[in-house]
Amino acid sequence: MNQYLQKQHQKMLASGVLTPYFNRWEQWLSGQFQGQGISKENIEYGKYMDQVSHTKEESFLYWENIAALFTKLSSVDSPNLLKKIQEQHTAYVTGNTHRKDFIAIAVKRTDTAFEQMEKYWRKLLNH
């Protein structure tokens, strides 16, 4: 940054013009902004998840297993099969981690989607 821009930036900082933006950033990080919290655990989870990758073969097997489970869905065992599908999904997206805290975060993030799937599946079976 050239000297002129640095001086202008310092003036803005000193005048307090940027303070509301800094406060929002700090609020967001502390979880006060829009009800979103960033805990140390979530930061660790994010860093870990950035490193998870899959080969083509792993992805193919994942989708093949999920498809096989979906073909078994029936009115009798749908909650158990949907639970198995969620477990397969969680294992895949987390790179088969053994960290229970990461597994819990992944499950929490997909609970609503799987609850909706079960709800819609029940409606389909009743019609």
C-alpha positions as CSV (number, residue, x, y, z in Angstrom):
1,M,0.0,0.0,0.0
2,N,1.4,3.4,-0.9
3,Q,2.0,6.0,1.8
4,Y,-1.0,8.1,0.9
5,L,-3.4,5.2,1.3
6,Q,-1.7,4.1,4.5
7,K,-2.3,7.6,5.9
8,Q,-5.9,7.6,4.8
9,H,-6.4,4.2,6.3
10,Q,-4.9,5.3,9.6
11,K,-7.2,8.4,9.6
12,M,-10.3,6.2,9.1
13,L,-9.2,3.9,11.9
14,A,-8.5,6.8,14.2
15,S,-11.8,8.5,13.4
16,G,-13.8,5.4,14.3
17,V,-15.5,5.1,10.9
18,L,-14.5,1.5,10.6
19,T,-15.4,0.6,14.3
20,P,-18.9,-0.7,13.5
21,Y,-17.5,-3.1,10.9
22,F,-14.8,-4.4,13.3
23,N,-17.5,-4.8,16.0
24,R,-19.6,-6.8,13.6
25,W,-16.7,-9.1,12.8
26,E,-16.0,-9.6,16.5
27,Q,-19.7,-10.2,17.2
28,W,-19.8,-12.8,14.3
29,L,-16.7,-14.6,15.6
30,S,-18.1,-14.7,19.2
31,G,-21.5,-15.9,18.0
32,Q,-23.5,-12.8,18.8
33,F,-24.1,-11.8,15.2
34,Q,-27.2,-13.5,13.5
35,G,-27.1,-16.2,16.2
36,Q,-24.1,-17.9,14.6
37,G,-21.4,-19.1,16.8
38,I,-17.9,-20.2,15.8
39,S,-16.5,-22.3,18.5
40,K,-13.0,-23.7,18.7
41,E,-14.5,-27.1,18.0
42,N,-16.2,-25.8,14.8
43,I,-12.9,-24.2,13.7
44,E,-11.0,-27.5,14.2
45,Y,-13.8,-29.3,12.3
46,G,-13.6,-26.9,9.4
47,K,-9.8,-27.3,9.2
48,Y,-10.2,-31.0,9.3
49,M,-12.9,-31.1,6.7
50,D,-10.9,-29.0,4.3
51,Q,-8.4,-31.8,4.2
52,V,-10.9,-34.6,3.5
53,S,-10.8,-35.8,-0.1
54,H,-11.9,-38.9,-1.9
55,T,-10.7,-40.9,-4.8
56,K,-13.0,-41.6,-7.7
57,E,-13.3,-45.2,-6.5
58,E,-14.3,-44.1,-3.0
59,S,-16.9,-41.8,-4.4
60,F,-18.2,-44.5,-6.7
61,L,-18.5,-47.0,-3.8
62,Y,-20.2,-44.5,-1.6
63,W,-22.9,-43.7,-4.2
64,E,-23.3,-47.4,-5.0
65,N,-23.8,-48.2,-1.3
66,I,-26.3,-45.3,-0.8
67,A,-28.2,-46.4,-3.9
68,A,-28.4,-50.0,-2.7
69,L,-29.7,-48.8,0.7
70,F,-32.4,-46.7,-1.1
71,T,-33.6,-49.7,-3.1
72,K,-34.3,-51.5,0.2
73,L,-36.5,-48.7,1.6
74,S,-39.9,-50.0,2.5
75,S,-42.7,-49.0,4.9
76,V,-41.5,-51.6,7.4
77,D,-37.8,-50.6,8.0
78,S,-37.5,-47.1,6.5
79,P,-36.4,-45.3,9.8
80,N,-33.6,-47.8,10.3
81,L,-32.5,-47.7,6.7
82,L,-32.6,-43.9,6.6
83,K,-30.4,-44.0,9.8
84,K,-28.0,-46.3,8.0
85,I,-27.9,-43.9,5.0
86,Q,-27.1,-41.0,7.3
87,E,-24.4,-43.0,8.9
88,Q,-22.9,-43.9,5.5
89,H,-23.1,-40.2,4.5
90,T,-21.5,-39.1,7.8
91,A,-18.6,-41.6,7.4
92,Y,-18.0,-40.5,3.8
93,V,-18.1,-36.8,4.4
94,T,-15.9,-37.0,7.4
95,G,-13.3,-39.3,5.8
96,N,-14.2,-42.1,8.2
97,T,-12.9,-40.2,11.2
98,H,-13.1,-41.7,14.6
99,R,-13.4,-38.3,16.3
100,K,-16.8,-38.4,18.0
101,D,-17.0,-34.6,18.2
102,F,-16.6,-34.3,14.4
103,I,-19.1,-37.1,13.8
104,A,-21.6,-35.3,16.0
105,I,-21.1,-32.0,14.1
106,A,-21.6,-33.7,10.8
107,V,-24.8,-35.5,12.0
108,K,-26.2,-32.3,13.5
109,R,-25.7,-30.6,10.1
110,T,-27.6,-33.3,8.3
111,D,-30.3,-34.1,10.8
112,T,-32.9,-31.7,9.3
113,A,-32.4,-33.1,5.8
114,F,-32.8,-36.7,7.0
115,E,-35.8,-35.8,9.1
116,Q,-37.4,-34.3,6.0
117,M,-36.5,-37.3,3.9
118,E,-38.2,-39.6,6.5
119,K,-41.2,-37.3,6.6
120,Y,-41.6,-37.3,2.8
121,W,-41.0,-41.0,2.6
122,R,-43.8,-41.7,5.1
123,K,-46.1,-39.5,2.9
124,L,-45.2,-41.4,-0.2
125,L,-45.9,-44.7,1.5
126,N,-49.3,-43.5,2.7
127,H,-50.5,-42.6,-0.8
